Every structure is written in structure tokens, then in C-alpha cells.
């Protein structure tokens, strides 16, 4: 049996303010820190021992990963960061208040941007100072890989190579894996692992700071999943 644990980062400062966050590198809120620590405590109580941890380039996920490992006495575990595990890029919506955006464009339109599997949000142009192209975290990436906005379909397309090249090989070697990432990047990977339809995936919610355990067969097909 292979074991994989997802932890969505704890509540961020912008989550608390009801802002679209995406690739904006905001920190954990005080509540988010506590959620991450509690996740580590639950993992310790469950006796789960990791061989490797994967996380994104964004500090709210990185810090969640560290808190989880520290609270479970596993801070020594090797850690790999990848932009492919970043949150979905919300394009020109990033930094906007969700309610104010709904008031301006209509609740139905905002719901479509947020929850449709393949509808893109308004995009950020490369010339815009807010474009992620100007962020030094992504200086070594091909500019064509840096999105101006994503839906879940595109998020899955950029996360799946990391699954195939890193996470899946770790599991196939018999390693127990932690992935500390984001609501949409984890949702995208869950879609692949669980073979969830395009229609049903958007109703899947992974709560912040709650360890989600996958038990997998040798071919990485799903045996069962549960929250600690």
C-alpha cells in the first residue's frame, strides 16, 4: 500500500479578507498558522512518517509544510518546491475583493470564473506590473510557461507533469509522501488520482489545514481516502 497525504495551506491573510489570491505571495494568518500546526499534530498522532515533502513556491504553502513537519517531529524530511504546485492563477482578479467583484460583474459571472472547469478569468497582460513574469521567483522559467490567468483545466495541465515526474515516482518507490499546497492545485491532483469528472470536480472542497490521506495500490489506483 502506498500512502500520500495532502495538506491545503492554513488560512491566509487574504483568505481572511475575502480577496482573490492565486499566485500573490501572501502569508498565513494567525489562524492559518494554528491550522498548520494542528495538521502536524494530527499526523504525529496517526504515526505517519514521511520520506519526502513537496510544496509550491508560495510562502503560505511552504510555511504550512514546515509547520506540519515540525509539529510531527519530521523537519529533517527532504523538501522539494515547484511552481507547478502553485495555486491556480486568478489573472486580473488577484487582489480584488470577491464580494465587490460580484457586485460589479454579477454573482453568476464571478461564480463562473471561480467554479467553471474550463472558463478563464480576465487575464493579466505581460506588460502589467502585476504580471508574475516580473516576479523573481519565476526568473528561470520560460516566459511562455508563466500564466496570465488559469482555470482548473489549465492548473491540472501544469500540475500533472510534476505528478508524473516527481510525486508518482516517489510513491512507486514505496515512499510516503506529503504534498503541502493549495486548494486548486490539490483539487487538480485529486481529480487525476480519483478520476473525478469535469462536472463533479468543482464541487470537491479540500478544507484548509486538514490532512487528507490517500491509500493507493501498487499501480497508484485508489484504495481509500480519509481526513485525519
Secondary structure as UniProt FT lines:
FT   STRAND          2..8
FT   HELIX           13..16
FT   TURN            17..18
FT   TURN            22..23
FT   HELIX           30..46
FT   STRAND          52..55
FT   HELIX           59..71
FT   TURN            72..73
FT   TURN            75..76
FT   STRAND          78..81
FT   HELIX           83..85
FT   HELIX           91..93
FT   TURN            94..95
FT   HELIX           98..105
FT   HELIX           107..115
FT   TURN            126..127
FT   TURN            129..130
FT   HELIX           132..134
FT   HELIX           136..138
FT   TURN            139..140
FT   HELIX           143..145
FT   HELIX           152..162
FT   HELIX           163..167
FT   HELIX           168..172
FT   TURN            173..174
FT   STRAND          177..181
FT   HELIX           183..194
FT   HELIX           198..201
FT   TURN            202..203
FT   STRAND          212..216
FT   TURN            218..219
FT   STRAND          222..227
//
